[in-house]
Amino acid sequence: MSTPDPGWRLHHVAHVVDDLDAAIDELAPLWGLELEIRETLDAQRVEAAMLRRGDVRVELIAPTDPESGVARFLESRGPGFHHVAYSVADVAETLSELSERGAELIDERPRPGLGGHLVAFVHPRSGGGVLTELVED
Amino acid sequence: MSTPDPGWRLHHVAHVVDDLDAAIDELAPLWGLELEIRETLDAQRVEAAMLRRGDVRVELIAPTDPESGVARFLESRGPGFHHVAYSVADVAETLSELSERGAELIDERPRPGLGGHLVAFVHPRSGGGVLTELVED
């Protein structure tokens, strides 16, 4: 087991929403958040926005295809929390470390995510019921 | 509307769990987290632990009374995400700011939370479906 890594940081919390524009229009002025990134992620069939205030980042995700995983998540659980993301120095190395310890990975290797960062997801079964993303930022 | 506040940071994400000891024993070695605080919060009828790796803090919360709000949450939604917490310079001032903008507050004024920090909760209806805590750390 390695020693605690001072490089780990909370990167963002992501919410799934029905309507991305409506959610941005509601949440940004209420919380004083500014729109930093807005992109369509074709592979995930979602559109996503990153809102920010200081070091608080809130990602909003809306499905672009009613058959996508995020659309099914929204249908079964309603709008709300989707995942938490930790910023780590090296996503590939962290995946190896977690895998050696028995974590159930969704992504076996890093892939491009919002804003072009390398990311990978770990299954909620290994996160105390919480879907967890690793981000190389 | 005020300008973005560089002092805002993601402070922690909290998971609700059935069994606090079992959750600590599972998650701490898997993620390389260290136990930083463990307390019983009588007013909320929960026991809570703060785990940490670098600047990533994961709070685990388990009910101590089957009639508590957290027990009902666990019964209806199962273990998993409970709330996200933002660290702000002044919780009372942030509550005023949010209230002026129409946010629905759970705590009208700051109260002591885990580790003795002043905290206050904002209703999920004002957080895009996500229960949000403000922490003065």
Interface residues (C-beta under 8 A of the other chain):
Chain A: M1 S2 T3 P4 D5 P6 G7 W8 R9 L10 H11 H12 V13 H15 V17 A23 E26 L27 P29 L30 W31 G32 L33 E34 R52 R53 G54 D55 V56 R57 V58 L60 G78 P79 G80 F81 V84 Y86 E97 L98 R101 G102 A103 P124 S126 G127 G128 G129 V130
Chain B: M1 S2 T3 P4 D5 P6 G7 W8 R9 L10 H11 H12 V13 H15 V17 A23 E26 L27 P29 L30 W31 G32 L33 E34 R52 R53 G54 D55 V56 R57 V58 L60 G78 P79 G80 F81 V84 Y86 E97 L98 R101 G102 A103 P124 S126 G127 G128 G129 V130
